[in-house]
Amino acid sequence: MPRYINPYTDFGFKRLFGTEPNKAILMAFLNALFDQAIEPGIEKPVIKDLNYLPGEHLGILETDRRAVFDVYCETETGKKIIVEMQNSYQQFYKDRSIYYASIPIHEQGLKGPWNYELNAVYVVSIMNFSFGTADFLSSNPSADANASREEQYYHTRVMLMDTRQKRIFSDKLTLLFLETKKFNKTEDELQTQLDKWMYLLKNISDMMEQPKTIFEPIFIQFMEQAEIARFTPQERRVYDVSMMAYRDVQNSVDTAKNDGLKEGIKKGKAESLVNLMESLKLTIEQAMQVLKIPESEWDDYRELVKKLETNHICSC
């Protein structure tokens, strides 16, 4: 029986980073992330306080697409921060991150007089998969030859830049991608606060005790909040459901490896939807929300689930 929660589950991630009692944990994590080296002249954000904001955004018109953020917050100076946990590879994940960033940007101009001055927007993506070389456009093809050297570069910061002068054009939009699979430091190799956060995120679900080299009070609080034995019966039930959804996503990825990436992922997720619907009595829409399937793909999955259910009936 694991001692600590799996932070890649929807319940686990939101419990640790998206609840008011654990606001200090989110602040410490973000400050460790923002403390990394950045372009000279660009201010490093320092978060002294923040407020959680509603994660669901319906758009201006009824026909606008809905977006649901894992964690959405605002600093005391008005900076908007979206924090997302993404478990499985998504073909247009970079596009989704840009789209998510556009929502808090657009919302700043909706009401009252405005001179177009923006509060900065950050999208932080904690990814349980890795970008490949093909995910980046290069004006220097020879740079791809060094891809293996960059294999362990797990922290990507994207900002608006003048490509000719290699200077930051604006610091009002920042996308930060953390690829946990590329983080391979051992406990003895941890140097920065971000190193410690990454180590815990990647390994906590397999731990049986607090790492001896990670002893600061904020990390002790993090470990205590992650301890499954502290859950109420209701929290344990919700966590079990979230863990089932997480395993189904992982099963989808494994299926994809055998059946071909694109079709395999769809097939695996469709099977996971059926499992969730049967075992937890969820509607297909609820199951698709649990697995974080984009609404633009819902009709496709309805058809796939219908075929699976038909085949199941016919084989009985």
SEBA-677005 format. One record per residue: x, y, z of N, C-alpha, C in turn. Coordinates in steps of 0.001 Angstrom, whole numbers, plus 500000, padded with zeros to 6 digits. Each point is the difference from the previous one (the first is absolute). Layout:
% residues N
      nu      nv      nw     cau     cav     caw      cu      cv      cw
       X       Y       Z       X       Y       Z       X       Y       Z
...
//
This chain:
% residues 316
      nu      nv      nw     cau     cav     caw      cu      cv      cw
  500842  498800  500000  499158  501200  500000  500879  501254  500000
  499877  500880  498990  500793  501236  499981  499711  500869  501221
  501004  500694  500462  499802  500903  501139  499547  501381  499537
  500511  500417  498830  499742  501362  499543  499183  500007  498707
  499330  501103  499805  499111  500211  498858  500796  500052  498695
  499328  499679  498912  500592  500177  498677  499637  501409  499513
  500982  500912  499886  499683  501389  499626  499570  500160  498554
  500142  498943  499178  499567  500079  498610  498503  499770  499853
  499339  499544  501055  498545  499858  499952  499353  501365  500139
  498793  500122  499475  499290  501274  500063  499764  500406  501451
  499522  499061  500821  499750  500301  501414  501303  500342  500723
  501047  499199  499754  501260  500218  500690  500606  501355  499682
  499994  500371  498723  500599  501273  499604  499232  501178  500593
  498678  499940  499924  499201  501116  500509  500038  500082  501525
  500110  498861  500676  500108  500021  501455  501297  500691  500427
  501096  499670  499326  501300  500514  500398  500234  501444  499577
  499460  500389  498843  500313  501321  499462  498781  500912  499816
  498800  499458  500091  498833  500801  499639  499016  500261  501105
  500409  499865  501265  499087  500237  501119  500529  501114  500897
  499105  500753  500562  500371  501150  500837  500931  499617  501156
  499750  498888  500720  500919  499645  501097  501426  499725  499538
  500155  499631  498728  501329  499687  499475  500535  501086  499066
  499471  501207  500145  500441  501100  499142  501499  500243  500131
  500537  499826  501192  501434  500222  500213  500839  499026  499174
  499473  498789  499781  500715  499012  499187  500095  500479  498557
  498882  500463  499462  500002  500505  498622  500934  501200  499869
  499958  500926  500952  500856  501183  499946  501475  499610  500025
  500364  499059  500876  501402  499577  500094  500453  499333  498703
  499133  499169  499417  500336  499342  498735  500204  501030  498883
  499070  500953  499881  500099  501007  498936  501221  500896  500194
  500290  500397  501225  501175  500838  500246  501288  499249  499656
  500031  498693  500276  501175  499203  499629  500136  499935  498481
  498882  499891  499308  500002  499948  498535  500427  501338  499405
  499446  501098  500520  500307  501320  499463  501412  500461  500347
  500644  499336  500953  501332  500401  500439  501101  499544  499050
  499621  499259  498946  501002  499509  499052  500546  501141  499146
  501165  499771  499412  500667  501022  499188  499096  500480  498881
  500025  501295  499740  499141  500596  498979  500784  501094  499281
  499467  500460  498881  500632  501040  499190  500305  501244  500849
  501209  500557  499893  500329  501223  500744  498986  501106  499735
  499609  500690  501041  499045  501096  499856  498562  499587  500191
  499727  498671  500005  498646  499511  500225  499822  499703  501483
  498977  500580  500565  499760  499848  501433  499585  498572  500348
  500608  499446  501046  499568  498706  500513  498818  500226  500937
  498847  499401  499711  498863  500179  500907  500304  499396  501369
  499605  500694  501038  500073  499472  501363  498588  500074  500570
  499431  498851  500304  498613  499946  500456  499954  500077  501519
  499352  501053  500513  499834  500159  501447  498626  499551  500463
  499040  499998  499085  498655  499514  500306  499290  499729  498681
  498962  499186  500056  499197  499754  498800  498595  499597  500395
  499094  500149  499053  498604  499592  500176  499643  498993  498927
  499261  498964  500405  499514  499035  499019  498808  500593  499254
  499961  499762  498699  498913  500474  499147  499223  498801  499455
  498743  500194  499597  499235  498887  499413  500733  499402  498804
  500033  498673  499930  500743  499329  498943  499233  499820  498715
  498660  500148  500040  499194  499769  498807  499680  501315  499310
  500239  500034  498694  499771  501204  499212  499143  499649  498795
  498842  500662  499900  499028  499659  498974  500093  500885  498768
  500826  501033  500052  500102  500901  498850  498949  501102  500062
  500050  500891  499033  499088  501152  499981  498638  499593  499459
  499997  499218  498943  498753  499589  499372  499683  498548  500344
  498716  499632  499871  499599  498638  500296  500683  498988  499087
  500363  500450  498805  500631  499098  499032  501507  499857  500223
  500567  500817  500900  501444  499930  500240  500369  498682  500672
  501184  499535  499714  500471  498741  500577  500307  500186  501484
  499692  498969  500785  500266  500035  501432  501446  499584  500268
  500615  500594  501021  501332  499591  500440  499960  499799  501511
  500627  498929  500468  500051  499725  501435  501467  499862  500391
  500462  500901  500870  501386  499975  500452  500108  499127  501249
  501122  499279  500144  500221  499221  501222  500089  500929  501202
  500893  500984  499908  500148  501007  501063  500158  501355  499321
  499227  500978  500458  500058  501346  499431  500052  500977  501166
  500975  500893  499989  500154  500911  501128  500536  501354  499537
  499939  500953  500913  500447  501369  499732  500879  500450  501149
  501145  500603  499690  500897  500479  501052  499498  501323  500565
  500655  500442  501056  499591  501262  500639  500236  501196  499085
  500831  499847  498961  500259  501089  499059  499197  499854  498708
  499105  499006  499941  499122  499863  498845  500459  499039  498924
  501156  499359  500182  500462  499014  499012  499078  498777  500036
  499668  499482  498821  499130  498826  499890  500866  498766  499743
  499713  498919  500731  500804  498788  499869  499081  498795  499853
  500191  499250  498932  499301  498732  499778  501019  498889  500221
  499630  499007  500813  500883  498859  500235  499267  498739  499567
  500593  499265  499070  499374  498814  499421  500871  498765  500213
  499345  498884  500310  500666  498700  500013  499501  499223  498792
  500907  499591  499137  499613  499249  498801  500679  498640  500030
  499190  498947  500022  500522  498652  500176  500478  499345  498724
  499279  500190  498912  500328  499266  498781  500245  500965  498842
  500751  499523  499026  500343  500818  498840  498737  500440  499262
  499957  501267  499655  498895  500541  499213  500616  500704  498796
  499528  499673  498816  500646  500463  498768  500154  501515  499952
  498967  500718  500433  500038  501463  499919  500062  500623  501393
  500804  499398  500867  500069  500503  501372  500585  501413  500058
  500973  500284  499146  500551  501362  499965  498908  500995  499599
  499193  499632  499005  498908  500869  499565  498995  500202  501127
  499713  498924  500731  499063  500118  501116  500533  500968  501056
  501293  499942  500268  500596  500901  500984  499867  501454  499558
  500218  500251  498708  499849  501363  499470  498545  500454  500115
  499080  499090  499663  498572  500324  500098  499611  500315  501440
  500470  499193  500938  499700  500254  501412  500542  501354  500431
  501204  500348  499526  500587  501295  500362  499181  501153  499453
  499356  499783  498856  499228  501082  499376  498757  500366  500813
  499506  499065  500792  498753  500262  500737  500192  501078  501070
  500964  499870  500930  500197  501088  500968  500486  501302  499373
  500657  499900  498828  500378  501235  499292  498742  500704  499504
  499110  499243  499357  498790  500575  499428  499074  500528  501080
  499928  499321  501127  499098  500415  501076  500375  501356  500589
  501255  500407  499856  500422  501279  500569  499413  501187  499250
  499495  499782  498791  499483  501122  499215  498498  500014  499859
  499299  499250  500866  498570  499852  499786  499153  501137  500553
  500447  500649  501085  499134  500965  500672  500718  501336  500229
  499227  501079  499844  500471  501322  500382  501064  500576  499084
  500396  501265  500276  501059  500646  499224  501305  499212  500138
  500778  499994  498944  501221  499184  500014  500983  500551  498992
  501261  500102  500396  501030  500529  499101  500873  498890  499402
  499562  498744  500145  500670  498815  499463  501214  499551  500801
  500242  500623  501147  501089  499488  500848  499558  498670  500608
  500865  498992  499888  499663  498658  500456  500736  499628  501279
  499336  499235  500844  500691  499279  501050  500599  498742  499394
  501163  499621  500477  500694  498842  499427  499193  498715  500225
  500113  499089  499041  499321  498701  500053  501059  498908  499876
  499900  499014  500876  500911  498857  499987  499188  498711  499895
  500438  499091  499142  499425  498658  499943  501106  499026  500361
  499819  499285  501112  500980  499029  500478  499455  498606  499713
  500725  499220  499213  499575  498649  499639  500965  498987  500600
  499483  499166  500900  500776  498891  500545  499614  498776  499179
  500950  499447  499257  499704  499005  498973  500575  498638  500376
  499160  498994  499953  500448  498628  500246  500364  499322  498668
  500551  500775  499095  500508  499515  498720  501036  501013  499531
  500669  499702  498915  501068  500882  499542  499735  500502  498584
  500388  501244  499760  500018  500512  498644  501130  499311  499241
  499800  499812  498709  501066  499492  499157  500593  501122  499173
  501074  499708  499288  500636  501019  499150  499018  500541  498974
  499112  499135  499511  499046  500408  498966  498961  500991  500520
  499903  500156  501330  499030  500930  500564  500476  501448  499910
  501236  500232  499579  500546  501348  499923  500387  500339  498565
  499688  501234  499610  500413  500487  498692  501382  500619  500132
  500877  499687  499075  501365  500497  500106  500400  500740  498737
  500559  501195  500172  500553  500733  498858  501425  499542  499722
  500506  499120  500874  501358  499470  499848  499947  498481  500087
  499801  499316  498869  499858  498542  500014  501157  499273  500670
  501194  500580  499955  501146  499332  500623  499827  499906  501511
  499129  500847  500559  499768  499953  501452  499360  498692  500406
  499261  499383  499070  499347  498735  500315  501020  498897  500271
  501210  500179  499469  501036  498999  500236  500400  499936  501460
  499737  501102  500728  500339  500040  501419  498836  499575  500882
  498963  499432  499393  498794  499653  500747  500309  499053  501148
  500889  499024  499764  500297  499038  501060  500660  500681  501188
  500810  501035  499715  500654  500728  501082  498978  500729  500865
  498891  500413  499371  498973  500732  500719  498936  499076  500604
  500249  498702  499938  498986  499033  500408  499520  500239  501440
  500907  500431  500873  499644  500164  501407  499545  501430  500322
  499830  500823  498986  499526  501364  500216  498489  499952  500213
  499588  500004  501260  498600  499729  500335  499164  501256  500196
  500636  501157  500023  499303  501242  500351  500032  500954  498810
  498857  500185  499329  499926  500873  498825  499199  501248  500334
  500594  501162  499726  499320  501283  500205  499791  500655  498641
  498765  500326  499663  499673  500588  498709  499440  501405  500224
  500600  500984  499320  499527  501380  500083  499981  500596  498595
  499375  501152  499834  499990  500697  498721  501368  500635  499773
  500614  499676  498861  501375  500416  499767  500179  500533  498586
  500847  501005  499850  500451  500453  498687  501039  498991  499521
  499661  499226  498970  500869  498901  499592  501313  500465  499378
  500009  501214  499490  501229  500507  499379  500992  500498  501052
  499494  500784  500954  500878  500570  501019  500141  499105  501228
  499194  498921  500042  500022  499083  501149  499750  500746  501311
  499015  500896  499945  499623  500769  501189  498528  499780  500294
  499661  499995  501293  498611  499824  500399  499190  501204  499547
  498925  499744  499263  499129  501058  499500  499011  500440  501069
  499491  499055  500787  499048  500312  501063  500070  498914  501065
  499858  500422  501258  499989  499034  501104  498578  499764  500507
  499001  500366  499194  498612  499862  500437  499426  498606  499729
  500715  499159  499256  499534  498646  499736  501175  499039  500150
  499861  499042  500924  501052  499015  500237  499390  498614  500109
  500530  499064  499237  499599  498598  500081  501168  499214  500582
  499723  499242  501055  501045  499220  500664  499617  498529  499965
  500898  499173  499442  499740  498567  499870  501024  499223  500831
  499514  499156  500889  500856  499160  500823  499776  498543  499596
  501011  499383  499411  499891  498619  499520  500577  499072  501066
  499132  499440  500843  500475  499226  501144  500780  498758  499582
  499692  499442  498839  500709  498794  499561  501466  500276  499692
  500351  501243  499739  501386  500350  499715  500790  500343  501267
  499301  500075  501134  500691  500332  501247  500508  498711  500633
  501327  499828  500012  500578  498733  500448  500986  500158  501153
  499970  501124  500696  500928  500183  501121  499627  499082  501157
  501036  499512  500669  499780  499212  501209  499856  500943  501189
  499612  499440  501135  499814  500835  501200  501289  500736  500362
  501141  499366  499836  501284  500611  500358  500420  501105  499035
  499373  500049  498831  500382  500989  498981  499128  501253  500026
  499011  500061  500878  499075  501134  500031  500710  501239  500523
  499892  501112  499251  500686  501234  500376  499029  501146  500248
  499099  500234  499072  499078  501133  500107  498669  499566  500596
  499179  500992  500362  498653  499698  500489  499170  499330  498910
  500186  500445  498745  499257  499378  498904  500410  498543  499836
  501284  499697  500179  500445  498602  499978  499192  499171  500988
  499808  500524  501193  499295  499256  501056  498524  499805  499650
  499384  501040  499449  498597  499863  499585  499866  498954  498898
  500890  500049  499040  499934  499050  498897  500230  498570  500498
  500928  499841  500909  500287  498673  500552  498774  499447  500726
  499343  500838  500782  498810  499549  500726  498853  499685  499045
  499763  500874  499029  498911  499763  499049  500191  498673  499266
  501234  499705  499648  500265  498786  499223  499980  498740  500849
  500399  500107  501284  500246  498786  500787  499112  499798  501218
  499212  500983  500395  499318  499913  501287  499072  498797  500116
  499341  499614  498917  499047  498895  500096  500686  498660  500270
  501323  499945  499839  500750  498769  500286  500753  500073  501329
  499907  501138  500690  500754  500173  501242  499254  499409  501194
  500779  499629  501008  499415  499541  501260  500363  500907  501169
  500879  500979  499745  500354  500953  501048  500535  501281  499380
  500086  501056  500822  500509  501299  499559  501480  499874  499628
  500411  500480  498812  501422  499974  499651  500821  500807  500998
  501129  499480  500392  500811  500636  501045  500583  501336  499563
  500202  500188  498704  500596  501249  499515  498951  501075  499687
  498724  499651  500140  498933  500964  499724  499229  500198  501299
  500462  500964  500788  499500  500107  501376  499369  501354  500325
  499937  500926  499036  499430  501313  500279  498522  499860  500376
  499473  500910  500840  498613  499910  500467  498968  499869  498884
  500207  500706  498878  499001  499949  498923  499932  498606  499385
  501135  499304  499940  500005  498649  499460  499403  498998  500997
  500187  500269  501283  499353  499162  501019  498486  500135  499887
  499523  501251  499803  498560  500216  499802  499512  499277  498750
  500785  500067  498938  499644  499328  498754  499847  498496  500216
  500954  499401  500698  499963  498557  500243  498826  499619  500895
  499720  500839  500993  498867  499716  500890  498682  500037  499237
  499842  500992  499146  498768  500107  499212  499867  498873  498980
  501127  499414  499633  499985  498917  499022  499783  498630  500640
  499982  499937  501313  499892  498714  500686  498561  499482  499947
  499822  498850  499394  498669  499449  499767  499279  499691  501304
  500749  499615  501040  499386  499649  501278  499271  501183  500645
  500316  501213  499575  499357  501191  500552  498673  500329  499312
  499659  499292  498930  498773  500294  499253  498763  499625  500816
  498947  500766  499804  498690  499596  500513  499477  498861  499111
  499009  499234  500454  499439  498941  499133  499527  500527  498650
  499385  501200  499989  499533  500579  498744  501176  500351  499099
  501055  500586  500565  501187  500336  499210  500638  498738  499425
  500006  498934  500774  500581  498743  499524  499200  499444  498822
  498673  500110  500051  499171  499519  498896  500265  500806  498732
  500074  501323  500169  500251  500864  498839  501387  499719  499427
  500964  499792  500877  501357  499696  499537  500038  498678  499234
  499280  499000  500489  499957  498708  499317  499436  500142  498585
  498953  500832  499853  499431  500253  498675  501033  500685  499109
  500692  500986  500564  501008  500738  499238  501153  499087  499609
  500352  499088  500889  501090  499067  499718  499599  499036  498885
  498721  499597  499987  499516  499132  498935  500098  500701  498652
  499631  501275  499965  500093  500773  498758  501451  500130  499555
  500903  500209  500962  501430  500109  499678  500520  498710  499378
  499624  498859  500595  500462  498711  499458  499436  499771  498601
  498766  500447  499784  499408  499829  498676  500732  500827  498954
  500431  501202  500381  500786  500824  499074  501314  499304  499671
  500658  499445  501027  501251  499296  499764  499782  498785  499107
  498874  499325  500204  499658  498857  499156  499809  500436  498547
  499424  501197  499810  499822  500533  498646  501348  500197  499318
  500964  500510  500762  501334  500221  499439  500647  498676  499629
  499878  498998  500877  500575  498682  499711  499340  499379  498775
  498680  500166  499900  499283  499481  498842  500497  500663  498724
  500274  501304  500101  500467  500752  498828  501325  499459  499487
  500860  499573  500912  501302  499476  499588  499839  498741  499162
  498967  499227  500302  499772  498745  499279  499193  500188  498725
  499083  500951  500004  499062  500142  498889  500308  501151  499061
  501068  500734  500254  500255  501198  499200  499531  501198  500790
  500809  501049  500066  499788  501089  500942  498615  500606  499960
  499597  500554  498864  498760  500770  499956  498771  499128  500222
  499883  498929  499221  498840  499122  500119  500030  499236  501309
  501204  499658  500442  500123  499264  501252  499527  500798  501196
  500357  501280  500037  499571  500857  501105  498482  500127  500011
  499413  500186  498816  498538  500116  499928  499322  498723  500464
  500510  498866  499530  499412  498729  500386  500133  499775  501500
  501201  500282  500525  500217  499803  501432  499121  500891  500854
  499851  501253  499593  499157  500919  500766  498529  499609  499913
  499569  499525  498830  498612  499553  499865  499720  498826  500941
  500955  499064  500079  499843  498878  500932  499984  500484  501443
  500826  501016  500300  500017  500567  501354  498675  500673  500330
  499398  500656  499005  498688  500630  500206  498958  498949  500368
  499994  498900  499285  499039  498936  500285  500220  499457  501409
  501274  499816  500386  500297  499502  501347  499492  500943  501071
  500241  501299  499814  499546  500989  500974  498474  500047  500084
  499356  499937  498844  498535  500057  499970  499389  498790  500692
  500589  498818  499780  499445  498784  500590  500308  499896  501491
  501230  500303  500387  500400  499786  501392  499528  501109  500932
  499915  501234  499486  499637  501136  500853  498639  500594  499665
  499295  499385  499019  498667  500469  499606  500020  501458  499544
  501038  500368  499260  500106  501358  499485  499324  500088  498636
  499523  501193  499659  499571  500240  498624  501253  500104  499130
  499826  499883  498700  501167  500094  499133  500638  501379  500082
  499176  501042  500191  500551  501356  500123  500841  500123  501270
  499510  499432  501121  500767  500046  501243  501314  499236  499856
  499935  498843  499345  501206  499196  499802  501011  500738  499128
  499528  500698  498971  500913  500746  499128  500638  501167  500749
  499263  500589  500930  500579  501076  500815  501070  499446  500930
  499762  498818  500582  500982  499378  500890  501303  499744  499252
  499904  499523  498753  501182  499708  499199  500550  501227  499265
  499371  501162  500209  500458  501266  499409  500057  499934  498472
  498993  499384  499407  499912  499965  498544  499445  501339  499513
  500667  500685  499074  499516  501295  499509  498589  499889  499427
  499169  501002  500258  498618  499968  499521  499917  499878  498484
  501005  500494  499302  499993  499912  498538  500053  498552  499517
  500404  499068  500873  500114  498591  499624  498866  499155  500575
  499062  500611  500716  498948  499232  500680  499159  499174  499024
  499642  500591  498866  499156  499266  499046  500716  498754  499482
  501303  500115  499743  500770  498842  499535  499972  498879  501038
  500165  500384  501262  500049  498982  501046  498620  499398  500272
  498951  500792  499808  498649  499435  500137  499817  498863  498992
  500476  500210  498776  499886  498978  498960  500840  498770  500344
  501220  500229  500474  500872  498882  500352  499418  499176  501142
  499464  500694  501012  499401  499302  501139  498780  499203  499547
  499215  500589  499100  498804  499315  499491  500406  498706  499287
  501082  500067  499218  500473  498799  499294  500492  498942  500974
  500730  500440  501048  500501  499047  500987  498853  499320  500728
  498990  500792  500365  498857  499445  500703  499218  499029  499096
  499870  500337  498707  499315  499131  499050  500745  498687  499832
  501331  500098  499890  500804  498798  499842  499918  499116  501238
  499930  500658  501162  499904  499254  501254  498689  499234  500073
  498922  500678  499591  498674  499357  500017  499977  498829  499038
  500567  500206  498806  499975  498950  498974  500829  498781  500392
  501053  500212  500783  500869  498894  500359  499495  499220  501204
  498931  500531  500628  499491  499324  501197  499074  498843  499604
//
